[in-house]
Amino acid sequence: MTGMTRGACRASSHQQLPMAYKLKPALSYCVIDERCYFLDLDDNRYFAFSGELNSFFLACARDAYLSVDERIAQELERRTLLTRGEAPTQISPFQVAAPNVVVEPSCGSLYLAVRAVHAYLLAVRCIKTAALRGASGLLRREQLRRVSRPQSLIDIAAGVSRAKRWLGAHDRCLQWSVATALLLLRNGYQAKVVLGVCAKPFAAHCWVQVEEVLVSDSLERVAMFTPVAAL
């Protein structure tokens, strides 16, 4: 009888172990003033929660290995925002190193400006076809390509700057960021398109970083936004 009791206790204990969860692929979030803001790359949308769902993610942001509220986790799983993962549960906000150096481009060469235009047109087509998911796929594929004679980071930034003067850059931060990252990846740089948000009023922006070097923007401008994802 004692052995049966011990076995039952072990079984009961096993059944009570909490499930482990993780964010679904392509979903990330950041925290601004105690509010969580999300970006779903697959659905191409930003959104936020209020009430207990926001509190759930705030708790996860404070403790990445938190024993989560099973009821809320199952509700988020039903909404396909969480998936089952390996223990322990980790639902951390997105993080990336803040840039502390900015590239100051000089007068760009005609060759690199033309290459930047080609990259921009490719980025526009991919974004028009499949939005953020298309841009992400394009950059992943580009990591496999390399030019035979790589250009310097400063020269690439200068070529992009010259191309922007030809085509215009207002309200085109995603297209130009993807184009810039394409050129950098082709030349062997580990470039990222970082997407950020600000809350009041809500706005989204993106820029290009190579580690902690800012390539496509000003430090003052990107400091206004909290990073939420990277392509």
N, C-alpha and C positions, 0 to 999 in steps of 0.2 A: 504493500500500500504506500509505504514511504517513497519507494522508487517511482511509483505512478504519480504521486503528488509532485515530486521534483520535476518529472518530465512535463507535467501539465504546467508547472510554473515557468519552465524554460520556454515552452511553446507560447504561453501567454505573453512572456516578456518579449519574445521574438515578434509577435504580432503587434506589439505596441511601439516598436521602433519607428521613428518618423521617416517619412519618405524624403528623398533628396531631390532638389529641384535646381534648374538653371534657366536663364533667359533663353527664349527661343532664338535660333540663329537669325541674324540680321536685325535683332532688336537690341537697343541700348538706351541708356538714360543718364541724365545728369541731375544735380540738385542745385536749385537756386532759391535762396530765402525760404528754406523748409518746404519747397514744392518740387516735385519730381516731374521732369519733362522728358518725353520719350521720342525716339525716332525709329520708325519701322522702315528699313530700307526696301524690303520686299513690297510693301504697300505704298511706299512713297508718301508717308504722312507723319506729321508731328502730332502729339496729343499729350494730355495730362490727366491725372486723376485727382479726386478730392476725397475727403473723409478717410475711412479706414484703409482703402486701397493705397492712398498716398502715404498714410502712416506706416503701412506694411513695407513699402519700398524705402522710406526714410530709415526705418529700423534696420533694413538690410544694408543700407549705405553706411550706417554707423558700425555695423558688425557683419562682415562678409560671411562669417561662419555661424550665423544665427540659426537657432532651432526655430523654424518658421511656424507661423500659425497655419495649421493644416487646412482649416476651413477656407481661409482666404487663398491659400496656395492652390487648392483644388478648383476654386472659382476662376483663378487666373489661368490655370491649365485648361479649363473648359473654354475660355476665351482665346486659347492657343497663344497666350503670351508667355507661359512657362511650360517647360517640358521636364520629364523625369531625367535626373542626372545621377552621377555618382556622388556618394557621401564624401565630405559634408556639403550641404547646400551652400552655393556661392552665387549671390545675386548682387554683384557690386556695380556701382556706377562707372561709366566710362572715364578713363583717365589717359592723358597724353602729356608729355613733357611740354611745359610752356616755352614758347620761343623767347630767346633773349638776345638774338642777333638778327639783323635784317640786312638783306642783300640790297645794295644801292647800285642799280644798273646804270651803265654808261650808254653811249650811243650804240645801238645794236646793229649787227651786220645785216646786210640785205638777205644773205643766205639763211640765217637763223630766223629772221622775221618771216620769210616765206615758209620755212618749216613750221613755224608757230601758227601761221594761217592754216596750213594743211591740218595740223593737230586740232586746231579750234573747230574746223569744219567736221572733222571726224567725231569730236566730242559732241557737237551740236546734234549730229545725226543719231548717235547712240542715246543721248538724253531724250531726244524727241521720241525715239522708238520705245525705250524701256526705262526712262527716268533714272532714278538713282541706281537701280539695279543694273541698268545698262552701263552706266558710268563705272560702277564697281567692277563689272565683268571686263570691260575694256582695259582698265588699269591692271587687273590680274593677268590678262593675256600679254600685256605689254612688258611685264616683268621678264618674260622669256626672250625678248628681243634686245639686241645690243648693236650699236653702230660701231664701225671699225675704227673710227677716229673720234673718240668722245670729246665733247666741248666742255669748257669750264662752266661752273654754276653761274658765275657772273655774266658770262657771254649769253647763256641761255635766257637768263632773266632779262637781259637787255634786248634780245631778239623778240621776246614776248611783249615787252613794253612798246617796242616799235610797231609790232603788229596790232596792238591795242589802239594805237593812234590811227591806224588805217581803218579798222573795223568798228571801233567804239567799244567801251567796256561797261557802260552804265547798266545796272541790273543784270549783269551777265557773270556774276562771280563764279557760279558753278561751271559754266562752259569754259571760262578762261582758266579756272583752277585745274580742271581735268586736262585741258590742253597743255598747261605748264607741267603738270605731273607726268604726262605722256612723254614730253621731251626729256625730262629729267631721268625717267626710268630708262629710256632708250640709251642714255649716256651713262648709265651705271649708278645713278644716285637712288638711294632708298627714300623716295618721295612719298608723302602722304597728303591726300586732300582731307583736311580736318573740317568737320561741320560743327558749327556752334550756334547757340541760341541765346537771346536775352529775353527777359520776362516782361518788362514794363516800358513800352508796349512790346508785345511779343514780336520778335523778328528773328530771322535765320540768316546766317552768313557762312561762307567757307573760304579757306585759304590753303596755301601749300607750305608744308614744312619738310625740311630734310634734317631729321633729328631735331635740334633746337634752333635751327636756322630758318627764319621766315623768308620766303622767296617772293611771294606775290602780293604783299600788303604791308601796312604799317603796324608797328607794335601797338600804337595807341588805338587803332581801329580794332584789332583782334582782341585787345584786352576788354572790350565791351561785351564779349560773348564768352559763354561757358561751353567748352567742347562737349559734344554729345555722341559723336561717332567719327570714324575715319574711313576713307576709301583706300 
